[in-house]
Amino acid sequence: MNTLLENVSDFSERYLKPDDLPGIVTLQDIVADRLSHAGTPRFIVKRSGEYFAAHLQDPHAMFGVTRPDGELLAQMIFRVSNALPREELGVPELPGLQEGGRFSVAQGMVVHPDWQGNGLMKLLLREWFSWCGRNGIMHLAARTEHSHASSKGGFLKHGFADLGTITDQRDNARVCVLHKILEDGGQ
């Protein structure tokens, strides 16, 4: 296991592009396969390259952290939603969200298993907050499987409120829904 990223200058934090699609899918598959082999509950649903490609275009974005050799170590989709919270997240409302308001949903956040515990989730969240602030989006939402305590804990540590656990009608998963209102343009 590596230690906390002491020399961050050796790593690149950047917005991902269509050329990154093979690495995006590979990282997702590595994480999903490692969880499966460990007998861990699934935590992630494997997505296609087309799914990720759609999130590399406005109004969405995808951010990643890479090693000097280009290997992707962590990634996250910053998705913009105009849907009702009930439709998008399975909860009746996001506290304080005006009718017709848009919000951003964290999706596809994964960290390579060999690099978990090194502050990469913090880097991804920090950039998500900044990106939302620059884009005038003050409501952020995340969904994580109920059994994935470390993911839920990471969101709670960064100021998210737990709106409760629902059963996702699409796949019957027990999912925690989390919400944060940004203050001061992205903090």
N, C-alpha and C positions, 0 to 999 in steps of 0.2 A: 504494500500500500504506500502510495506517495504521501508526502507531507503537504500541508497547506501550500498553495501556490505562492511560494516565496518570491520567485522571480517572474512576476506576471509579464514582464517585457518579453519573455520567451514564448508567450502565447498570444494569439490574436483573438480579439473580441470583434465580431463584425456581423453585419447583416448578410444573410445568406442569399444566394442567387440561384437561378436555374442550373448553373454548372455544378452546384453543390448537391443536387438531388441524389446522386449515387451514395454520397457520404451520409446524407440525411437518413435515407432508407437503411443503410448499413448500420448506423448507430442505433436506430430503433430496433432492428432485428437482433443486434448483439444484446441489448438490454432485455428484450422480450425472451430471447432464448436462454439467457443466463437465469432469469427468473423461473422459467419453465423447468430447467434442469435442476434447480435448487428446490423444486416443489413449492415455490412461493406462489401465493395467489397472483393472478395475472397483472394487476396494476395498469397495464397498457393494452390497448387494442392496436394490432398492427395495421398500418395505413399504407396505401399505395403511393407510388411516386406522383400520380395525378392529384391525389389528395393534397400532398405537400406542395406541388406546383401551384395549385389554386391559392395557397396561402403565402406565396412569394409575391403576390400582386396586390396593388392597392385595392381596398383600403387596409389590407393586412400586411404583416411583416413577419419575418422569421429571423431570429438572432442565434448566433452560435459562438462557441469558443473552440479554437483549433490549436493543435500542437504546431511547432515549427514545420513539421513535415506535411502539414495540411490535414492530418487526421482530426475528425470532429470528435470532441470530448463531451460537449453538452449542446443542447438545442432547445428552442422554445418558440412556439407560434404566438404572435400577438394578434389575435383575431378581433375584428370589430363586428359588433352585432347591433342591429336595429330591431331585432325580434323582441317580443315580450319575454320577460324573465321566465314566465311559466313555460313558454315554448322552448326557449334556449337552455334553461338551467333546471327546470322542474320545480321551481319555487314560485310562490304567488307574486313576489315583488323583490326588488332590491331597495332597501331602505334609502329614501332620499332621491331616488331616480325619478325624474319628471316623466310624465306620460309622453311616449314617443322618443324618449332620450336614448342615446346610444351608450354602449358600454363595451369594454374589452374583456375577452375571455382568454385565459392562458390555456393553451392546448399543446399537445405533443412535447411537453417538457420531459426530457430525459437527460440523464448524466451517465456516461460510461461507467460500468460497475467498478472498474479499476481506479476511478477518479472520484467516486462518491466520498463525501466527508471532507472535501478540500475547498469548500466555499464556492463551487461553481453555481449552485442554485442561487446563492446570494448575488452573484454577478448577473445572472439571467434576470432575476427580479429587479435589481437596480436599473438595468437597461429598460425593462418593461415599464417601470414607473416613469422614467425619463421620457420614453417614447410616447406614452399616454399623455403626459403633461404637454409635450410639444404639439400633440394633435388635439388638444382640448378635450380629452376624455378623462373624466374624473372618477368614474365608477369602474372598478375592476372586479372580475369574478373568476373563480377557479372551481373546478370539480376534481375531486380525487377519491379513489375508492376508499371506503370506510376502513378497510383492513390495512391501508398504507399509512401507518401512523407517522413515519418520518416525513412524508410529503405534507400531510396535514399540519404537522408540527412546524415545518418550515414556513408555511403560509401564515400560521398563527403568530410565529415569532416576528414576522414582518408586518404586523398590524392588521391582518385580516380577521374579520369576525366570522364565526361559524354560524351559518344560517340554518343548520340542521342536516340530517341525513335523509335522503330520499331513495326510492327504488327506481332506477332508470328503466322506463318501460321498453326501451329498445333492446336491452340485453339482460334485464333483471339484476343488474349489479347494484349493490348498496353503495351510494355515492354521497360524500360530504360536499356541501355547497358552501363556498367561502366568498366573502365580499369585503372590499376595501374602498373607501372614498379617499382619493388623493387630496392632500392639502398643499398649498403653496406650489402649484405647478409641477408636481411630480415627486413629491417626497413621500 
